[in-house]
Amino acid sequence: MLFSAACERNKQPILEVLTQRLPEAAQVLEVGSGSGQHAVHMARHLPGLRWQPSELAAHLSELAERLNLEGTVGLAPGASIAEPLELDVTRREQWPDGPFDAVFTANTCHIMPAAAVPQLLAGAARVLRPGGLLLLYGPFRNGDEHTAPSNADFDAHLRSIDPAMGVRDARELGRQALTLGLVLVADQAMPANNRTLVFERQVLADAPSR
Ligand SMILES: C[S@@+](CC[C@H](N)C(=O)[O-])C[C@H]1O[C@@H](n2cnc3c(N)ncnc32)[C@H](O)[C@@H]1O
C-alpha cells in the first residue's frame, strides 16, 4: 500500500489547522490525495466531516487501496470519506460541482506544472461556497526568497528533474487568488519550514468569468 512518511509527520499539525478553521460537519474536497493518509486521519478526528478525496487517473487505484481498507474504520461520529474522484486540476470538466466548505491540498503546488497552479486556484474558487476556504499546505517562497536553505535545495532539485516543478511564490499565489475572489486570510507556519496558506472565497459584486 502506498505510504508517505511526510504524511505521517504532517498529518497531526494539519489536523490542528483544520480543527481550528473548518466549520462543524464540513464538506471538504481534497486535491491530489496521494496515499489517502490525510483523508483517513482527518475523518478519524473531525466529527461529521465529509471528505472527498481525489487524484489523477494514474494514481486513483493506489489511493482507493488505502481507503478501501481504512476509510470506514474508527471514523469520528458522523464522519465519512466519499469514493475517490478522478481530478486533474487542469481538466475543468473533472471538477465536482460543490459547493464545498473547503478545498484542501498538501504538497501538490510544487509538483504540478507551474501552469496548472492557477487552474487549481480557479477550480477551488468555482467549487467553494462564499466564505469557504482553500487551504494550501507545503513549502512556499516569498518572492525570490526561500524561507529556509533546505527549501532552496528542494526547489533546485525539483527544477533539475523538471523545470515545470518548483516551490511556488506565496505572494504570486496571493495575487492570482485575489483576481479569483480568494483572499489570503492566514499564512500559518508549519513544522519543517512548511506553511498553510488559507484563502477565503469572497462574494464579488462583479465576479470575473472563469
Ligand atoms: C507529493 S504528492 C502529495 C500527495 C499527498 N497530498 C501528500 O501530501 O502526501 C503530489 C500529488 O500531486 C498530484 N498532482 C500532480 N499534478 C496534479 C494535477 N494536475 N491535478 C491534481 N493533482 C495533481 C500527484 O498525483 C500527487 O499525488
The ligand as an ORCA input file, in Angstrom:
! r2SCAN-3c Opt
* xyz 0 1
  C       3.972     14.879     -3.407
  S       2.426     14.202     -3.824
  C       1.444     14.678     -2.433
  C       0.364     13.674     -2.152
  C      -0.407     13.914     -0.852
  N      -1.241     15.082     -0.932
  C       0.536     14.021      0.315
  O       0.548     15.046      1.000
  O       1.263     13.038      0.542
  C       1.857     15.284     -5.118
  C       0.491     14.921     -5.658
  O       0.065     15.910     -6.598
  C      -0.747     15.247     -7.548
  N      -0.872     16.050     -8.759
  C       0.105     16.388     -9.629
  N      -0.408     17.072    -10.668
  C      -1.744     17.198    -10.441
  C      -2.821     17.788    -11.155
  N      -2.630     18.378    -12.333
  N      -4.061     17.712    -10.617
  C      -4.261     17.082     -9.447
  N      -3.284     16.503     -8.718
  C      -2.044     16.547     -9.219
  C       0.001     13.936     -7.770
  O      -0.797     12.970     -8.372
  C       0.452     13.584     -6.382
  O      -0.450     12.748     -5.708
*
